[in-house]
Structures are given as C-alpha cells and as structure tokens.
C-alpha cells in the first residue's frame, strides 16, 4: 500500500479530532491535487478509533497565547531593560474537551499549562530572569465539569475559585497588561520582586512584594486564585450569574456577577466574599483566619468607546494581633480606577488609550519564611531607627495604549510610576516615624499573540 506522507497524516488526524488552532486544517495546508489517493482510507481508519457515543463525538480544542514584553525600569539610581513574560496574562496552552451525554447535559474537561521565560514579578535589580523559576512550566488548571442547561455547572479539580478574576472585570481590551493585578506583577508579588531604594539612595534588602497582600494568591486583597476546589456556577438569569466554591481544606467563597446592555452602555460587574480558616495550607492569605471582599465594575459607552473600570478589595487577618502581641492594624485594602477610550481609528483594529490610578493600604507587616512560618517584617533598613511596620501605602499612576491587529495580535505600551510610604514603629508600639521610598518607574512594551 502507498504510504501517506507524514504531513498529510497529521492533517487528517487533527481534522478527525476536531482540533482547533484558530484556522481549520484545510485552511492551514494545501494538500494539492491527486497526491493522496488513499487519504480517505486513512480518515476512515482514524474515525473508527475516535471517541464516540452514538453520534456524539468528544471534542478537543487547543488554544492559548504568548505574552512577552520588554520592561524598562528605573529605581531612582539604577536602570535597565529586561525581556519578561508578562505575568498579568502568563503564556499558556489550554486543552478543552466536551461531549453531550444526554439531552440538556454535557460533560467536559479543562487542562491548562502555564509557561514562562523570565518571571516578571520575581525579577530584581540583580536578577533579570526571576529565580527560582525561569523557563518553567506549571499546571494552572486540571478539572472536569458536568453541566445542565437549566441547573448550571459543577467543576471538580484545580481551577479558579468563585472569586477568581472578581477584581479584574474590565470591558476594555487592557486586562492582559494593565488593571488591578498588574501592579503587583511588575513591582513584585508574594514577598518578592524589586528591592526598595530609600530616598537617600540606599538600596535595602526589602522587596516591594513584601508590602502587598501576602500568600500564593494575587498581591491585592479580595481577588481569588486557582486551587483544588469544588465549584458551582448557576445559569445566567437576567444577566446575573451566581457561583460558589470550596476546597483546600477550609477555603470557601461565593460570588455574584452581572453583564448586560442598558441605554447604549455596556455594563459588567461582580462581587465576591472569601473565608479561609486554614493556616497550614498553601492557599492561606494571612497569619490567622482571613476574610476578603473583592469587587469590580466596568461601564463603556457603545457609540463613543468611552469607558471607566473600578476595582476594590479588603482583607482582614485575624492573626496579626497575636503575632505582634498587641493591637495592630489587621486590614489590607486597595482601590484602582482606569478610564479611557476604545475606538477603531485604524482599519487593522481598535485602539485603547487609558490612564489609571492605584492605591494599596496595608496594616502591620509580616512575611512567610521558607518553611511557611509567618514572622514580623523587619524594616530596620528603612533607616528610621524603628524596626516594625504600623502601616504602609503603595500609590501609583499609569498611562497606556493598546493596538489590536486583527483577531490574534495585540500590541501594547504601558508606563507606571509607583511609590511606597511606610509608618514604622518600635516593638512596643509607643513610637512611630514615617518614611518614603524612592519612586519606581517601569515601562512595558510587548505583544500578545493568540492561537
């Protein structure tokens, strides 16, 4: 029998399995005329082993994107440029499968891998790669689900909890490089990131990421994350969707989202509440039990493209008083607003121009050690003569532009200015002194390419 060329065999395989790459296999390759007389026979053989139940085929869709950028930074004395993976939307590959198992019922799965070159929220003045995880991959999601058209959907596995993305609702095309979580993903997240520089030019051993919300979740309070959970999502009724999740031993949250159109305005928003009563799991967010509220909302005028998006979140950590041995500020709170215009000035796609303000207020400081033990954050290197944190505030502003180029590519440019104010105190809490760090500036120029 005549052998089928390898490239043709792959085309037939992808066609049979319904693999989606953004274009159909027949669009992706020209098979020519009369080159494959036994192609139909090969297709028939493959169809014979394709997963089926009656006439319902299990689908497989591959998708993802690459989000890489050049980051120019200046800490007041040092400056440089790094090539980084933008952690706002980390590079990823996603596989989704679904099959109809009965009238009104479907079952499916989602497997998603994250890929990064240089870890943007871990890089420092002396490390352009972001140790300890440059050039690494990780399982972002691995979950199955069952859905009923009238009853909703149940998820089981590692996936976003009910509060995931609750502070990131934004109708403009900027979320993959700017808005609420983008701030921690540039200056530092999870206790790491760039080192702080004092106003007198001294570089400290303190990281920007030690002054945002701690834990493996996002650096802003109120935002969810990906955990091992059981999650329920209701059907959408009048634009509203209700969800709830539980997992990681003792973490649960509930959320309500809305999306709709009213009098020429597109509107979207959501609010979530999270409770975490387990201080031993990797999902913890504080020294003791924590509760969080997060919300965001976005409004865009359809005709003009003018829009405004806001987000707010608050975290209360019931363990900080015990860690310090006295009454301290146990709350972390943030607020951000982004406003701009999104219109099609060029034939290739829409342009988004915006400005943004960000503020994160945190109480007493703590850090997680290598073994997961929480300890008081020592800030003696700030030079005030006092070692502990009574409160801190990160303030920043940003301007940016995005240019969509067709269906699969976006080009972006974003400038950010950020400063930290800290109120230090002694171990008894009887003396205090304030200080400001030198401003940190960063410009991000990059692109997202989807497939």
Buried (B, 14 or more C-beta within 10 A) or exposed (E): EEEBEEEBBBBBBBBBBBBBBEEEBEEEBEBEEEEBEEBEEBBEEBEEEEEEEEEEBBBBBBBBBBBBBEBBBBBBEEEEEBBBBBBBBBBBBBBBBBBBBEEEEBBBBBBBBBBBBBBBBBBBBEBBBBEEEBEEEEEBBBBBBBBEEEEBBBBBBBBBBBBBBBBBBBBBBBBBBBBBBBBBBBBBBBBBBBBBBBBEEEBBEBBBBBBBBBBBBBBBBBBBBBBBBBBBBBBBEEEBBBBBBBBBBBBBBBBBBBBEEEEEBBBBBBBBBBBBBBBEBEBBBBBBBBBBBBBBBBBBBEEEBBBBBBBBBBBBBBBBBEBBEEEBBBBBBBBBBBBBBBEEEEEEBBBBBBEBEBBBBBBBBBBBEEEEEBEBBBBBBBBBEBBBBBBBBBBBBBBBBBBBEEEEBBBBBBBBBBBBBBBBBBEEBEEBBEBEBBBBBBBBBBBBBBE
